Amino acid sequence: MKTMIPDLINRRQMLRTASCGLGYVAMAGLAGAAAPGLEDRPARRRPRARRVIFLNMAGGPAQLDTFDHKPQVGKNPHAGSVASFRRRGASGLWVSDLLPNLARHADKLCVINSMTADTSIHAQSMLQLHTGDRLRPCPSMGAWVAYGLGTENQNLPGFISFNTAKPAEYAAAQLPAVFGGTPIGVNGEDMSRATIGDITGHHLPQAVKRRQLDLIQAMNRDHLSLRGDDAGLEGVIQTMELGFRMQSEAPGLLDLSQEPKAVLERYAVGKNHAAGTCKASDFGRQCLLARRFCEAGVRFIEITHGSWDQHTDHRRDLTANCATTDAPIAALLDDLDERGLLEDTLVVWGGEFGRPGLTPGKDKDQTGHQHRAFTFWMAGGGVKAGHVHGLTNHDGSLVEEGAVHFRDLHATLLHQLGLDHENLAVVSGGRRIRLTGLQGGRVVKEILA
């Protein structure tokens, strides 16, 4: 698949300086190959979910101190949980005391304590979580969802990615590039500055901006007529149009100034904890924006908290990370439920792997990486509520029952959206590309309501 051709660079620069700036923003994540439009495409079978919110806890959350309770017993205790736990709700689901707000939602959660991945290398496992392949660039799961279903709002992309770390995590790769994620708040930049107002050209009337874009698009179409079937240039033309349409809706969605003070406080907007967190990420703002974009019709929304890679000072940093994410996630679940959105919104929480337990009595408060057994949870979107799937051994290091690989997670996610993971595929370079890869995955029917 062709990439952006070099002599289009001046057109990108011209677009940016001609006060059609949002088109430039859209191109950063979307421009490239020609594509079918982002029109809303209903699933072939009745879906249980219409959209996904992925809470990406990058770095490897410690499952033994959050959802997989392993009491330390005996004179020589094994490396079990160092946080205290309680059974929560009518379901009696174990949730750590480090997550008191999320614990209120125990009866909504479907906890998978038996997740597995292929590697404990951060970059490779994170790539596999997002794309199904840990070595080669492939489409992100958000891109697959947008490709399969389009968007419910023609003024917005199908896939938004907040506080993204690497482009590969939201890339369209072999899919038409219009389905790739639109990044907002890249690489931990201050999310309070995640607005579009400074580049949308408010100094010009909308009609003038429309004429500017029409001029640029006419130049591009003339250029296209000389180049024949140039998928990359066709993609630029499409994404410029999407970028222009985004100017009418995206700035308002990103502007939280009209949100009531009580809502901002519930989401802990602007609040982060000093230890163990990326201060600029403003996780509460991400969660509130996710709710707003969800309501606006975006199919796949990813938000990231990227500070779970805690090798030393485990208790301190884990406590800070939980404190930063607990209230905003609980507020998000509250709002989705109260607004009738949770039923058809699949919320997914997890990272690229987990962590082994701390051995009591060690001189250093250290932990490592663990990919053979860790925890994810899901809520809404037709999964069982107040349910725990899978069983790990005495110290949580291996799965004993109900193993769920990333490929199975992907297959299940697509299934709930009404998409068939086996047939949602493209051929590129003679290779059949799909989210669940050559090995395929299975729909984890045990967790479906």
N, C-alpha and C positions, 0 to 999 in steps of 0.2 A: 504494500500500500504506500502510495506516494506521500512524501512529507511536504511541508510548506516550501514553495520555490523561492530562491533568494531574491528575485527581482520584485517580490511582493512586499518586501520590507518597507519600502517608501510609502506604499499604500497604508500599511499599518500605522506608520508614523503620522501620515497625513490624517488618518481617521482620528487618532488621539488628539492631535493639535487642532482639529476642526470642530472641537467641542461635541463630538459624538463619542465621548470617552468611554461610555459603558460598552459600546461595541468592541472597543479594544480590550476591556476587561473580559468580556465574553470570549473573545478570540483566544485569550491566554489559556483558557481551559477547554475551548470547544472547537477552535478552527481546525480545518484540515479537510478530510475526505468528504465527498458529497454523500448525502444521506437522505433516506426518507425523512419526512418532517417529524416534528415532535408531537404531532397530533395525538390525542388520547386514543389508545388502542385497547379495547376491552380484552380481557383474558379469554382464552378459548373455552375454559370451563369456569364455573363459579368460584371466585376466590374468597378466601376468608379474610384476607388483608388487601388493602388498596395502596399502602405505602409502608415504608420502613424508616425508623430512626435508629441508627447504629451509634451506640455510645462506645467509642473506641478508647479503651484504657491502655494506652501504649506503654510498654515496658515490662508487663508481666505482673498483674495483681496477685497477691498472696492468697490463694484460695482457702488455706487452712485458717486464716484469720478474718475471713469474710463470710463464706457460706458452707465450707466443708469442715464441720466440727470434728476434731480429733483430740479428745481429752488426753492429757498426759497422766499416765497412771504408773504405779509401781515404784520401787526404789530406784530403778534406772529407767526413767521415762524415755520413750521414743521422742522423736522430733515432732511434736504435735502442735496444736494451736497455742499461741501465746496470748491471744485476745480472749476475753470472756464471751460466752454465747448464751442466748436464751431461745426457747421455743416461742414462736410468734404466731399470733392469729389463731383462727379456728383450725388451720391446717397443721399447726405445730411445727412449722418450718424453722430450722435452725438459722438464725441470723446473728452476726457479731454485734456486740454492744458498740462497736465503732461506727455502726450505721443505724442510729436510732430512728431517723426519719424514714429511711427506706424500709426499716423493719415494720412500719405501719402498713406497708403494702405487701406484706408477706403472702397474703391470700390472693394476690394478683400474679405472683412470680412463678415461673416455671424454671427451676434451677437444674442445670445440667452439670453434675459434679464429675462427669466422666469424659470430658473433652480431651482430644489428643491431636497432636500435630507431628510433622515429620522431623523437626529440628528445633534445637534450643538456641539457634543463632538469631538475634533480634531481626536483622534486616530480611533474612530469608523467610522466617516464620511470619513476619508482618506482611510480606508480599504474598505468601500463601493464604493468609487469612483474607486478604483483599481480593486476590485474583485467582486463587486455586493453584497457582504455580509458584514455587519458591525460587526458581532460577531464571525463567524467561519472562519478558514483559507480556502480559496478557490483560484483557479488559478487567477493570474493577467490577465488583459485584453491583455497585451502584450504576455503572454504565450498562451492565446487562439488564438491570431492571428498567432503566430508561429506554433501552433498545427494544425490550419486549412489550412495554406498556405505554411508552410516550409520556406526556405530561398532561395533567388535568387543567393546566393553566398555560395558554399559549404565550403569555407575557413573561414566563419564567422557564428556566431549564428543568429537565427532569431530575437532575442530580446536583445537589449543593453539598459542598464539603467545607466545614468550618475548621479553622486552626490546623490545617493539613501540614504534615511534615514533609512528605515527598510526593512529587507529581505521579509516580508510579502507582500510588495508592488511590488516585482518582482518575487514572488515565482510561481512555477508550481503547488504546492499543490497536488491535486488528479490527475493531468495530469502527463504523463511521464516527469521526471525531466529535460530531455534534452531540453524541451521547455521553461524552466524558463529563466529569464533574466540574462545576464552576467553583473555584476555590475562593473563600473569603476568610481573611485573617490567616495568611500563610505563615508557616514557620514560627508560630507563637507571637506574632505581632500583636500589639495592643488591640484587643477586641473592641474596646470602647471607641476606637477609630475606624471600625469596620462599617463605614458609611460610603455611599456613592455620591453624596451631594457635591463633593468638591470636584468631580470629574464629569458631571452630567451637563455642564454648560447652562446653568441657570440664567446666565446673562443673555441668552438668546431665546427667542420664542420657539415653541415646538415646531411650528411650520418652517422656520428657517433651518432648524436642525434637520428636519425631514428633507428639505431641498439639498442640503449639504450631502447627506447620505445618498440621495438619489444620484447626485453627480458622481460620487465615488463609485456607486454600484454600476452606473452606466459605463464608466471607465473599465471596471472589472469585467463587465459583460463583453465589451469590445475586445478586451484582452483574451477572454475565454474563447471568443469566436475564432481567434487566430491560433489557438493552442489545441483545438479539438476537444477530445474527451479528457479534460484535466480535473480529476476528482478533487484534488486539493483546492483548486481555485473555486470550484463550485461550492465546496464546503465553506470557504471564506465568505462567499456571497450570502449563503444561508445564515451563517452565524452573525454576520453584521446585522442582518434583519432582526435576529433574535436579540442581539445586544440593544438595538434601538427600542424594541418593544419592552425590554427590561427596564428602561428608563422611566416608564410610566408606573411601575409597580414596586420594583425592588427597593428604591430609596425609602419609601414609606414603611416597608417591612423591616428594614434595618434601623429605623428611627424608633428608639424606645422612649423618647421624651414624653409621649402621651400616655405611657403605661402608668397606672396608679402606683403610688409609693408602696402600698401594701404588696402589690405584685412583685415589684423589684426586690423588696425585702424577703419575700418568700423564696425567690430564686437566688438570693444572696448575690445579686448583680454587683459587680465591683469589688467583691470580697474574695480574697485568697489568703491562704495561710503561709507564713514565712518559710517553713521547712517543707521540703519534699514536693514542691509544686512549681509549675511555670507561672509566675506572677502575672504575666501579660495575657495568659489564655482566657482569664475571666470566664470560668466554666459556667457560672450562672447565666451570663449573657448568652452563651452558646445554647444553653438549654431553652431559654425563653425564645430566642430566635428560631430554634428548631420547631417549637410549637407554632410560631407564627407562619413559618414557611410550610409547615404541615397543613395548617388550615387553608393556606393559599393554593394548595394543589400540587406541591412538589412531591415526586414519587419516592425519592431516596435522599435522606438527609443524614450526613455523618458529622458527629461532633467528637472532638478529641481532647482527652486529658493525658498529657504525655510525660508523666513523672513517676511512673511505677517501677522504674529500674533502680531499685534501692538495694544495693549490695551491703552497705554498712548502715548503722543507725536504723535498723529495720523498724523497730517499734515507733521511733520518733516520726520517721517519714511516712510510714503506713498510717499512723494516726492523723497526720496532716493531710494526706491524700484523701482519706475517708471523710474528714471534716470538710474539705473543699467540695467534694462531689456529692455528698449525702443529701443535703437540703435541696440543691437544684434538681437532682434526679427525682426526688420525692415530689417536688412541686410540679415537675413535668408530668409525672404519672397522675397526680391530682387533677391537673388541668385537662389532660386528655380524657380522663374518666368523666369528669364533670361536663365536658363539652360533647360527650358522645363519640369521641374519636378513638378511644382505646380499643373498642371492639374491632375496628378494621385498620388499626395501626399496629404493626409488629415492632416492638421495641426490643433491641438486642444489646446486651452488655457483655463486654469481655475484652481480653487482650491477646497478644500473640502466643502466650503460654502462661504458665503459673510459676510458683516458687515452692521449693521444699521447705519444710518446717525448720525452725531453729532448734538446735539441740541445747537443752537447758545446761547451764554451767559453762558454756563456751566463753573464752576470754573476750571475744569480739562478737558484737551483735550483727552477725552476717547471714546472708542468705544468697541463693544462686538462682539458676534457671531450671525449669522443669516443664518438659513438653509432653510427657507420657501420661499425665493426669492433671487436669486443672478444671476451672469452673467458668461457665457462661451462665447467664440467665436471660430469659425472654419473658415478655409480657404482652397481653393483648393479641390481636391478629389470629385468633383461633387456636392458641396453644392452651394446654391445661393450666389452670390457676391453682396456686397453693400446692404445687407438685414438685417432687424431687426425682430426677432421673439419674440412674447410674450409681455405682458403688465403687469406692476406692479401698485399697488395703489399709492396714492398721495405721500407717503413717502418711497416707495419701500420696504415695509415690507411684503407684500403679493402679490401673483400672481393673477391677475384678468383675464387674457386670455393666453391660450397656454402653460400651465404648462408642463415642461419637467423634468422628474425624471432621476436620474443617470441610471436607467434601460433602459429608452428610449434613452439616449445618447449612451449606449452600443449597443442597438439593431441597432441604426442608423449607428454607426461606423462599425459594422460587415456587415451590409447591403451594405455599400459603397465598402467594400472589396470583395463583392460577397459571403459572408457567411450568413447562415440562423441562427439567434440567437436561434430559437426554437429547431433546430436539432443539433446544435453544442454542444454536451454534452458527459459526461462520467458518468458511474455508479460506485460509491464508497461506500462501506459499506451499500449497499442496497438503497442508495440515489442517485437520478439523479442530477448531478451537471452541471450547465450551467452559463454563465456570467450574464444572466438576471434573474437568480434565479427562485424560484417556482412561484412567482407572474408574471414573464415575463415582457417584455417591449413592446413598440410599435415603429416602425420606424417612425420618425418625417418627413413625406413626405412633409410637408409644407416648409421645409428648403432645399429640394433637387432641383437641377437645372434640 
